Amino acid sequence: MKKLFFAAAMMLFTTAASAQTITNESVMKTYLDAVQTENADYAYNADIENGILNTQYIYRKSQSHRGKNACTMLTPHVKHCYSYDAEGRLANRTTYFWNTTAGDWQTTYRLDYSYQPGLSIVECSKWNAAANRFASPSDRMVYEVTPGTDSGFVSSYHRKAGRSSFQLTETLAIPSQYFYGQTLDMVQGNDFVSQQ
């Protein structure tokens, strides 16, 4: 759990880079990095309109035949739909998984992003198929860097079903030099997680 939390935190900050906000440019860079990385298991595609990445598709690769007639088959796996606010920042990402039985995309969850000076907040709402809507957010991550200091924090919160407030589950304190211009593999040996 610690390493997963750390990886998720670092991934957001390295894509958000100096602005602490995720923009179309950040989403596009993540997509292009995935496309350009040699991956034997997955292939990527996207709907890009006027330079804005609206939808990203991830396909599983499989071989249909062996020998000289072999070809790679692509099966839909995950779809991410992005929307942006008036300032061009990522407002939400809705994730769908391919349902092979139904032959259609199945809504799974939505991440909602909000921004304040020095703060980025991400809330996760799971899809309630019975109610045909997203449930209230069950998880929240708060990313904070205070300008002029040498540290930042990522805090994880969870809200149990039927409860109105979030409870702090974990806080990750990270020196701010790791937020800007560093890649995750440069800091993997460091474990800055403190349990709350």
C-alpha positions as CSV (number, residue, x, y, z in Angstrom):
1,M,0.0,0.0,0.0
2,K,2.8,2.4,0.9
3,K,4.6,2.0,-2.4
4,L,1.4,2.2,-4.4
5,F,0.4,5.4,-2.6
6,F,3.9,6.8,-3.2
7,A,3.9,5.8,-6.9
8,A,0.5,7.5,-7.4
9,A,1.6,10.6,-5.7
10,M,4.8,10.9,-7.6
11,M,3.1,10.1,-10.9
12,L,0.7,13.1,-10.4
13,F,3.5,15.5,-9.4
14,T,5.8,14.5,-12.2
15,T,3.1,15.0,-14.8
16,A,1.8,18.1,-13.1
17,A,5.4,19.4,-13.0
18,S,5.9,23.0,-12.0
19,A,2.4,24.3,-12.1
20,Q,0.9,21.7,-9.7
21,T,-2.0,21.4,-12.0
22,I,-2.8,18.8,-14.6
23,T,-3.5,20.3,-18.0
24,N,-4.1,18.9,-21.5
25,E,-0.4,19.2,-22.0
26,S,0.2,16.8,-19.0
27,V,-2.4,14.4,-20.2
28,M,-1.0,14.4,-23.7
29,K,2.6,13.9,-22.4
30,T,1.4,10.8,-20.4
31,Y,-0.3,9.4,-23.4
32,L,2.7,10.0,-25.8
33,D,5.0,8.5,-23.2
34,A,2.8,5.4,-23.2
35,V,2.7,5.2,-27.0
36,Q,6.4,5.6,-27.4
37,T,7.3,3.0,-24.7
38,E,7.8,-0.6,-26.0
39,N,4.9,-2.6,-24.5
40,A,4.3,-6.1,-25.5
41,D,0.9,-6.3,-23.7
42,Y,-0.9,-3.1,-24.6
43,A,-1.5,-0.7,-27.5
44,Y,-2.8,2.9,-27.2
45,N,-5.0,5.2,-29.3
46,A,-6.7,8.6,-28.6
47,D,-9.3,11.0,-29.9
48,I,-7.5,14.3,-30.2
49,E,-9.4,17.4,-31.4
50,N,-7.8,20.8,-31.9
51,G,-4.8,19.6,-29.9
52,I,-7.0,18.5,-26.9
53,L,-6.9,14.8,-25.8
54,N,-10.5,14.0,-25.1
55,T,-10.4,10.1,-25.0
56,Q,-7.6,7.6,-24.6
57,Y,-8.1,3.9,-25.5
58,I,-6.0,1.1,-24.2
59,Y,-6.1,-2.3,-26.0
60,R,-4.8,-5.7,-25.0
61,K,-2.5,-7.3,-27.6
62,S,-2.8,-11.0,-28.4
63,Q,-1.5,-13.2,-31.2
64,S,-4.2,-14.7,-33.4
65,H,-2.0,-17.3,-35.1
66,R,1.5,-18.7,-34.9
67,G,4.0,-18.9,-37.8
68,K,4.0,-16.9,-41.0
69,N,0.3,-16.0,-40.8
70,A,0.6,-14.6,-37.3
71,C,-1.0,-11.2,-36.6
72,T,-1.6,-9.1,-33.5
73,M,-5.2,-8.8,-32.4
74,L,-6.3,-5.8,-30.3
75,T,-9.1,-6.2,-27.8
76,P,-10.6,-3.1,-26.1
77,H,-9.5,-2.9,-22.4
78,V,-9.8,0.6,-20.8
79,K,-11.1,3.9,-22.0
80,H,-10.4,7.2,-20.2
81,C,-12.5,10.3,-21.1
82,Y,-11.1,13.7,-20.1
83,S,-12.7,17.1,-19.6
84,Y,-11.1,20.4,-18.8
85,D,-12.1,23.6,-17.1
86,A,-12.2,27.1,-18.6
87,E,-8.5,27.5,-17.6
88,G,-7.5,24.4,-19.5
89,R,-6.9,22.3,-16.4
90,L,-8.1,18.7,-16.1
91,A,-11.5,18.8,-14.4
92,N,-12.3,15.1,-14.5
93,R,-11.4,11.7,-16.0
94,T,-14.0,9.0,-16.4
95,T,-12.8,5.5,-16.7
96,Y,-14.5,2.6,-18.5
97,F,-13.6,-1.0,-18.8
98,W,-14.5,-3.2,-21.7
99,N,-17.3,-5.7,-21.0
100,T,-16.6,-8.6,-23.4
101,T,-20.0,-10.2,-22.6
102,A,-22.0,-7.1,-23.5
103,G,-19.5,-6.0,-26.1
104,D,-19.6,-2.4,-24.7
105,W,-17.8,-0.1,-22.4
106,Q,-18.8,-0.3,-18.7
107,T,-18.5,2.9,-16.6
108,T,-16.3,2.2,-13.6
109,Y,-15.3,5.4,-11.8
110,R,-14.6,9.2,-12.2
111,L,-11.8,11.3,-10.8
112,D,-12.7,14.9,-10.2
113,Y,-9.9,17.5,-9.9
114,S,-10.0,20.8,-8.2
115,Y,-7.3,23.4,-7.7
116,Q,-6.5,26.1,-5.2
117,P,-3.3,28.0,-4.7
118,G,-0.7,25.5,-3.6
119,L,-3.3,22.6,-3.6
120,S,-4.6,20.1,-6.0
121,I,-7.4,17.8,-4.8
122,V,-8.5,14.6,-6.6
123,E,-11.7,12.8,-5.5
124,C,-12.8,9.4,-6.7
125,S,-16.5,8.5,-7.3
126,K,-17.4,4.9,-8.2
127,W,-20.2,4.2,-10.7
128,N,-23.4,2.9,-9.2
129,A,-25.0,0.8,-11.9
130,A,-28.3,0.2,-10.0
131,A,-28.8,4.0,-9.6
132,N,-27.3,4.8,-13.0
133,R,-25.1,7.5,-11.5
134,F,-21.8,8.1,-9.7
135,A,-21.9,7.6,-6.0
136,S,-20.6,10.3,-3.7
137,P,-16.8,10.4,-3.6
138,S,-15.3,7.7,-1.5
139,D,-11.6,8.6,-1.7
140,R,-9.7,11.9,-1.8
141,M,-6.1,12.8,-2.4
142,V,-4.8,16.2,-1.4
143,Y,-1.5,17.4,-3.0
144,E,0.1,20.4,-1.3
145,V,3.3,22.2,-1.9
146,T,3.9,25.5,0.0
147,P,6.0,27.9,-2.1
148,G,9.2,28.9,-0.5
149,T,9.5,25.7,1.6
150,D,11.5,22.6,1.1
151,S,8.7,20.1,1.5
152,G,5.3,19.1,0.3
153,F,2.6,16.7,1.3
154,V,0.2,14.2,-0.2
155,S,-2.7,13.1,2.0
156,S,-5.1,10.3,1.4
157,Y,-8.6,10.3,2.8
158,H,-11.4,7.7,2.7
159,R,-15.1,8.0,3.4
160,K,-17.0,4.9,4.4
161,A,-20.4,4.3,2.9
162,G,-23.2,6.3,4.6
163,R,-20.7,8.7,6.3
164,S,-20.6,12.4,5.5
165,S,-16.9,13.1,6.3
166,F,-13.6,11.8,5.0
167,Q,-11.1,10.2,7.4
168,L,-7.3,10.7,6.9
169,T,-5.7,7.4,6.1
170,E,-2.2,8.3,5.1
171,T,0.2,11.2,4.7
172,L,3.2,11.3,2.5
173,A,5.8,14.0,3.2
174,I,8.1,14.6,0.2
175,P,10.9,17.1,-0.1
176,S,9.8,19.5,-2.8
177,Q,12.8,18.8,-5.0
178,Y,11.1,15.5,-5.9
179,F,8.0,17.3,-7.2
180,Y,9.8,19.1,-10.0
181,G,11.8,17.6,-12.8
182,Q,12.4,14.2,-11.1
183,T,11.3,10.9,-12.4
184,L,9.9,8.2,-10.1
185,D,12.8,5.8,-10.8
186,M,15.2,8.5,-9.4
187,V,13.5,8.4,-6.0
188,Q,12.2,4.8,-5.7
189,G,14.7,3.9,-3.1
190,N,13.4,6.6,-0.8
191,D,10.3,5.9,1.3
192,F,8.8,9.1,2.6
193,V,5.6,7.6,3.8
194,S,4.4,8.3,7.4
195,Q,1.4,6.4,8.7
196,Q,-1.3,8.4,10.4
